[in-house]
Every structure is written in C-alpha cells, then in structure tokens.
Amino acid sequence: MKKIIVSLAALFAAVAVMSGQSMAEATETAKLANESLSAGEYATALAGFKEALKMAEACGDDGLELVATCKDIIPKTMNAIAKDKLKEKYYDEAVAMFQETIAVAREYGDEDTAAKAEALIPQIYMQQGGALLNAKDFAGAAEVYAKVLEANPANGVAALRLGQALEGAERGDEAVEAYKTAAANGQEKNANAQLGKLYLKRSVASLGAKKYADAVKEAVTSNEYTPNPKALQVAGQASQLAGKNADAIKYFEQYLEAAPDAKNAGQVAYTVGALYQQAKNNAKAKEYFSKAVTDPKYGADAQKALKAL
C-alpha cells in the first residue's frame, strides 16, 4: 500500500493546479480515503475511493489521472479487506469478497490482483473444510471440499478429505469414490489406508448382522487395500459361520501367518485344527492342535484332541 499512498501524494500535488469545484471535491475525497488506507481502515478507504472515482469520472479529461489511480487502488483495497475476513475466519464473507475483487480487478485491467485473489479461494475452502471436519460438521465439510474439486478435480488432498467427510456423514459409497479419486491424484497411500479401514468397518458390521457373504467380501477388499490381520480373522469367522469350512481354514491360516504372536493365536489354531479334523485331514489337525497346546484357555482341549487322534 505504501507505493499507492506515495503515488496519491504526487497526484494531489498535480491536481492543485486544476480548476473546478468538482475536481477539488473529488481530490479531497480521495485524500480522506488515502488517510483511512494509511490507518488500516480499509472499508472506509474503499468507500472513499469509490466515491472519488465517481466524482473524477464526472470531471471528464480533468479527472482521468485520479480515475486511473482509484481504479488501481480499489481492487487492492478490496483484496486487503478479503484477507482480513480470512484472518478472522469469516470464510464465506472472505470468499465473496475475493470473488468481488476478481470481478472488479478484471474490469479495471488489474490482472495481477485478480490472479492473486483467485488463487486464494481454493486455499480458503481447504481451510474452511478442515475447520468443519475438526468440528465434526461432516456435511458442511463435504460441501466445501466438493467446491475445491469442482474447480480442480486433480486436487488429491481435497479428494481425500472429502472422502473423510463423506464417511463421517455416513455416505460410504460416495466416500469410496472420493478416496479412489484421491488415490489417482497423488494420495494413493493415504487413500488406500482409509479404504482399508472403511471396508474393515463394513465387514465387522456385516458379520454382526449375519451377512456372512458380505462380511467376507468386505474383509478381503479391506485386506487388499491395506493388509490387516483383523480383516483375515473376520473373513475366517464369517466363512466358518456360513458353513464354508475350507474358506475358513484358508483365511484363518493367513491370519496366523500374518499375526503369529496374536493373543488369540492359540484359539485360532485350535479352531483350524478342529476344522481340519471335521474334514478328516488328521495330519493337518494334529499340526494345528499342536500349536494350541500352550494356550491358557484352549491348551487342555488341544491336548485331548491330539490324544484322540
């Protein structure tokens, strides 16, 4: 703003030689606006420069220099007001002011100010979305992040956060698509981690609801996105409850391979031994019962099963 203030001072000296009461009034209005600008009173300054602009335009050729000066300073002052709104976290007001700044700046031929204001709008939405997400206003956050992606569909971070917002709003299918968009735009690791958690949560819910086929499918999908022993355990449990023992054995074996030191490893090994025993595969049954003999809860039963075999 200092350069603007200096240029106005030079202009005020030049217009002193001009004639006409109207031009003198326009100049005085601009001077007062400039004082407000120097004091950081941007709203008052903006109103003053707009009024000075109208008055100078009415003065014809005598007012051309003041017109040019006002048109140079008005967009910059608007931009300063918008930035203050942003600092105060008045996000909607800040966006509206930046949008107005862009329109006025382009009307006055100030492409630099327009470009700077335009670049800030997505940043505002990201900041606003983060605040809403932290406040658990998931619907509001989703709406804001969607605006960012509307302007730039390749913004992987916005897509990732949109997925989190949609998931929080219990719009799971939409969240999946958002995460996939994030993965395709530089956020593959983070997006896959979120997808793994989402499908694991779904699989646990399906297991509880006795939707065993869904539970297996979701658990397997979860493990594909993010390898997780818990998903393999759920797939094994759902398969066993669905009477698909061969699948249950497969997933439980994968679970034990992925988490050999899990607290429930003995229990799962005992279960696998029992399933192999039912399938009349005594060799495998012995193998897994042997892995369960030290388990504090299932060890005694495992020893009995081994003796019976």
C-alpha positions as CSV (number, residue, x, y, z in Angstrom):
1,M,0.0,0.0,0.0
2,K,2.9,2.4,0.5
3,K,3.6,2.8,-3.2
4,I,-0.1,3.6,-3.7
5,I,0.0,6.2,-0.9
6,V,3.1,7.8,-2.4
7,S,1.6,8.0,-5.9
8,L,-1.5,9.6,-4.5
9,A,0.6,12.2,-2.8
10,A,2.2,13.1,-6.1
11,L,-1.2,13.2,-7.8
12,F,-2.7,15.5,-5.1
13,A,0.2,18.0,-5.8
14,A,-0.5,17.8,-9.5
15,V,-4.2,18.4,-9.3
16,A,-3.7,21.6,-7.2
17,V,-3.4,23.5,-10.5
18,M,-6.6,22.2,-11.8
19,S,-9.7,24.3,-11.9
20,G,-13.2,23.4,-11.0
21,Q,-15.0,22.8,-7.7
22,S,-16.0,19.2,-8.6
23,M,-12.4,18.1,-9.2
24,A,-11.4,19.8,-5.9
25,E,-14.1,17.8,-4.1
26,A,-13.0,14.6,-5.8
27,T,-9.4,15.2,-4.8
28,E,-10.4,15.9,-1.2
29,T,-12.4,12.7,-1.1
30,A,-9.5,10.7,-2.4
31,K,-7.2,12.4,0.2
32,L,-9.5,11.4,3.0
33,A,-9.7,7.8,1.6
34,N,-5.9,7.7,1.5
35,E,-5.7,8.7,5.2
36,S,-8.1,5.9,6.0
37,L,-6.0,3.5,4.0
38,S,-2.8,4.5,5.9
39,A,-4.6,3.9,9.1
40,G,-5.7,0.4,8.0
41,E,-9.3,1.4,7.9
42,Y,-9.9,-0.5,4.6
43,A,-13.7,-0.4,4.5
44,T,-13.8,3.4,4.9
45,A,-11.0,3.8,2.4
46,L,-12.8,1.6,-0.1
47,A,-16.0,3.6,0.2
48,G,-14.0,6.9,-0.2
49,F,-12.1,5.7,-3.3
50,K,-15.3,4.5,-4.9
51,E,-16.9,7.9,-4.3
52,A,-13.8,9.8,-5.6
53,L,-13.9,7.6,-8.7
54,K,-17.4,8.6,-9.5
55,M,-16.7,12.2,-8.9
56,A,-13.5,12.1,-11.0
57,E,-15.2,10.3,-13.9
58,A,-17.8,13.2,-13.9
59,C,-14.9,15.7,-14.4
60,G,-14.0,14.4,-17.9
61,D,-10.4,14.8,-19.0
62,D,-9.5,16.7,-15.8
63,G,-10.3,13.6,-13.8
64,L,-8.5,11.0,-15.9
65,E,-5.4,10.7,-13.7
66,L,-7.5,10.4,-10.5
67,V,-9.7,7.9,-12.2
68,A,-6.7,5.7,-13.1
69,T,-5.4,6.0,-9.6
70,C,-8.7,5.0,-8.0
71,K,-9.1,2.0,-10.3
72,D,-5.6,0.9,-9.4
73,I,-6.2,1.1,-5.6
74,I,-9.8,-0.1,-5.3
75,P,-9.1,-3.8,-6.2
76,K,-6.1,-3.9,-3.9
77,T,-8.1,-2.4,-1.1
78,M,-10.8,-5.0,-1.6
79,N,-8.2,-7.7,-1.6
80,A,-7.0,-6.4,1.8
81,I,-10.5,-6.5,3.2
82,A,-10.9,-10.1,2.0
83,K,-7.7,-11.1,3.7
84,D,-8.9,-9.6,6.9
85,K,-12.1,-11.6,6.7
86,L,-10.0,-14.7,6.2
87,K,-7.8,-13.9,9.2
88,E,-11.0,-13.6,11.3
89,K,-12.2,-17.0,9.8
90,Y,-15.2,-15.4,8.2
91,Y,-14.8,-17.9,5.4
92,D,-18.0,-17.3,3.4
93,E,-17.5,-13.5,3.6
94,A,-13.9,-13.8,2.6
95,V,-14.7,-15.9,-0.5
96,A,-17.5,-13.5,-1.5
97,M,-15.1,-10.5,-1.2
98,F,-12.3,-12.2,-3.1
99,Q,-14.8,-13.1,-5.9
100,E,-15.9,-9.4,-6.0
101,T,-12.3,-8.4,-6.0
102,I,-11.6,-10.6,-9.0
103,A,-14.5,-9.1,-11.0
104,V,-13.6,-5.5,-10.2
105,A,-9.9,-6.1,-10.8
106,R,-10.5,-7.6,-14.2
107,E,-13.0,-4.8,-15.1
108,Y,-10.2,-2.3,-14.2
109,G,-7.5,-4.3,-16.0
110,D,-5.6,-5.4,-12.9
111,E,-4.9,-9.0,-13.8
112,D,-2.2,-9.4,-11.1
113,T,-4.6,-8.7,-8.3
114,A,-7.3,-10.8,-9.9
115,A,-5.0,-13.8,-10.2
116,K,-3.8,-13.5,-6.6
117,A,-7.3,-13.3,-5.3
118,E,-8.4,-16.2,-7.5
119,A,-5.5,-18.4,-6.2
120,L,-6.6,-17.8,-2.6
121,I,-10.1,-19.1,-2.9
122,P,-9.3,-22.8,-3.0
123,Q,-7.0,-22.3,0.0
124,I,-9.9,-20.7,1.8
125,Y,-12.1,-23.7,1.1
126,M,-9.4,-26.1,2.2
127,Q,-9.0,-24.1,5.5
128,Q,-12.8,-23.9,6.0
129,G,-13.2,-27.6,5.2
130,G,-10.5,-28.5,7.8
131,A,-12.3,-26.4,10.5
132,L,-15.6,-28.1,9.7
133,L,-14.1,-31.5,9.6
134,N,-12.4,-31.0,13.0
135,A,-15.8,-29.8,14.4
136,K,-17.4,-33.0,13.0
137,D,-19.6,-31.0,10.7
138,F,-19.2,-33.6,8.1
139,A,-22.0,-32.5,5.8
140,G,-20.6,-28.9,5.7
141,A,-17.0,-30.1,5.2
142,A,-18.1,-32.3,2.3
143,E,-19.9,-29.4,0.6
144,V,-16.8,-27.2,0.9
145,Y,-14.3,-29.8,-0.4
146,A,-16.6,-30.5,-3.3
147,K,-16.2,-26.9,-4.3
148,V,-12.4,-27.3,-4.4
149,L,-12.7,-30.4,-6.6
150,E,-15.2,-28.6,-8.8
151,A,-12.5,-26.0,-9.6
152,N,-9.7,-28.5,-9.6
153,P,-10.7,-32.2,-10.0
154,A,-7.0,-33.3,-9.6
155,N,-6.6,-32.0,-6.1
156,G,-5.8,-35.3,-4.3
157,V,-5.7,-33.8,-0.8
158,A,-9.2,-32.3,-1.2
159,A,-10.5,-35.6,-2.5
160,L,-9.0,-37.4,0.5
161,R,-10.6,-35.0,2.9
162,L,-13.9,-35.2,1.0
163,G,-13.8,-38.9,1.5
164,Q,-13.3,-38.5,5.2
165,A,-16.2,-36.0,5.4
166,L,-18.5,-38.2,3.4
167,E,-17.5,-41.2,5.5
168,G,-18.3,-39.2,8.7
169,A,-21.6,-38.3,7.2
170,E,-22.3,-42.0,6.6
171,R,-22.2,-41.6,2.8
172,G,-19.9,-44.6,2.4
173,D,-20.3,-45.3,-1.3
174,E,-19.6,-41.7,-2.1
175,A,-16.6,-41.8,0.2
176,V,-15.2,-44.8,-1.6
177,E,-15.3,-42.9,-4.9
178,A,-13.7,-39.8,-3.3
179,Y,-10.8,-42.0,-1.9
180,K,-10.3,-43.5,-5.4
181,T,-10.1,-40.1,-6.8
182,A,-7.5,-39.2,-4.2
183,A,-5.5,-42.3,-4.9
184,A,-5.4,-41.4,-8.6
185,N,-4.1,-37.9,-7.8
186,G,-1.0,-38.4,-5.6
187,Q,-2.7,-39.7,-2.4
188,E,-2.6,-43.4,-3.1
189,K,-1.0,-44.5,0.2
190,N,-3.3,-42.4,2.4
191,A,-6.4,-43.2,0.3
192,N,-5.7,-46.9,0.5
193,A,-5.3,-46.7,4.2
194,Q,-8.7,-45.0,4.5
195,L,-10.3,-47.6,2.2
196,G,-8.8,-50.4,4.2
197,K,-10.4,-49.0,7.4
198,L,-13.7,-48.3,5.7
199,Y,-14.1,-51.8,4.3
200,L,-12.9,-53.4,7.6
201,K,-15.6,-51.4,9.5
202,R,-18.2,-52.6,7.0
203,S,-17.1,-56.2,7.3
204,V,-17.4,-56.2,11.1
205,A,-20.8,-54.7,10.8
206,S,-21.9,-57.3,8.2
207,L,-20.6,-60.1,10.5
208,G,-22.6,-58.7,13.4
209,A,-25.7,-58.6,11.1
210,K,-25.1,-62.2,10.0
211,K,-24.5,-61.1,6.4
212,Y,-21.6,-63.5,6.1
213,A,-21.0,-63.3,2.3
214,D,-20.8,-59.5,2.5
215,A,-18.5,-59.7,5.5
216,V,-16.1,-62.0,3.7
217,K,-16.1,-59.8,0.6
218,E,-15.6,-56.6,2.5
219,A,-12.9,-58.1,4.7
220,V,-11.0,-59.4,1.6
221,T,-11.3,-56.0,0.0
222,S,-10.1,-54.3,3.2
223,N,-7.0,-56.5,3.2
224,E,-6.3,-55.8,-0.5
225,Y,-6.2,-52.1,0.2
226,T,-4.3,-52.3,3.5
227,P,-3.0,-55.7,4.7
228,N,-4.5,-56.2,8.1
229,P,-4.7,-59.5,10.1
230,K,-8.0,-58.4,11.6
231,A,-9.6,-58.4,8.2
232,L,-8.4,-62.0,7.6
233,Q,-9.8,-63.0,11.0
234,V,-13.2,-61.6,10.1
235,A,-13.2,-63.3,6.8
236,G,-12.4,-66.6,8.6
237,Q,-15.1,-66.1,11.1
238,A,-17.7,-65.2,8.5
239,S,-16.8,-68.2,6.3
240,Q,-17.0,-70.6,9.3
241,L,-20.4,-69.3,10.3
242,A,-21.6,-69.6,6.7
243,G,-20.6,-73.3,6.8
244,K,-17.7,-72.7,4.3
245,N,-15.1,-74.5,6.3
246,A,-12.5,-74.7,3.5
247,D,-12.6,-70.9,3.2
248,A,-12.5,-70.5,6.9
249,I,-9.3,-72.6,7.1
250,K,-7.7,-70.6,4.3
251,Y,-8.4,-67.2,6.0
252,F,-7.5,-68.4,9.5
253,E,-4.2,-69.8,8.2
254,Q,-3.5,-66.5,6.5
255,Y,-4.3,-64.7,9.8
256,L,-1.9,-66.9,11.8
257,E,0.8,-66.3,9.2
258,A,0.2,-62.5,9.4
259,A,-0.1,-62.4,13.2
260,P,1.7,-65.4,14.7
261,D,2.0,-63.7,18.1
262,A,-1.5,-62.5,18.4
263,K,-3.2,-63.0,21.8
264,N,-5.8,-65.2,20.2
265,A,-3.4,-67.2,18.0
266,G,-3.9,-70.3,20.2
267,Q,-7.6,-70.1,19.9
268,V,-7.5,-69.7,16.1
269,A,-5.0,-72.6,15.8
270,Y,-7.4,-74.8,17.8
271,T,-10.3,-73.8,15.6
272,V,-8.3,-74.6,12.5
273,G,-7.3,-78.0,14.0
274,A,-11.0,-78.7,14.6
275,L,-12.0,-77.7,11.1
276,Y,-9.3,-80.0,9.6
277,Q,-10.5,-82.8,11.9
278,Q,-14.0,-82.3,10.6
279,A,-12.6,-82.6,7.1
280,K,-10.9,-85.8,8.2
281,N,-7.4,-84.4,7.5
282,N,-5.8,-85.7,10.7
283,A,-2.3,-84.7,9.8
284,K,-3.2,-81.1,9.5
285,A,-5.5,-81.3,12.5
286,K,-2.5,-82.5,14.6
287,E,-0.3,-79.8,13.2
288,Y,-2.7,-77.0,14.4
289,F,-3.8,-78.7,17.7
290,S,0.0,-78.8,18.5
291,K,0.2,-75.1,18.0
292,A,-2.6,-74.6,20.6
293,V,-1.4,-76.8,23.4
294,T,0.2,-73.9,25.3
295,D,-2.8,-71.7,25.1
296,P,-4.1,-71.0,28.6
297,K,-7.7,-71.4,27.6
298,Y,-7.7,-74.0,24.8
299,G,-4.5,-75.9,25.6
300,A,-6.1,-78.6,27.6
301,D,-8.7,-79.3,24.8
302,A,-6.0,-79.3,22.2
303,Q,-4.1,-82.0,24.2
304,K,-7.2,-84.1,24.4
305,A,-7.8,-83.7,20.7
306,L,-4.3,-84.8,19.9
307,K,-4.6,-87.9,22.1
308,A,-7.9,-88.8,20.4
309,L,-6.2,-88.6,17.0
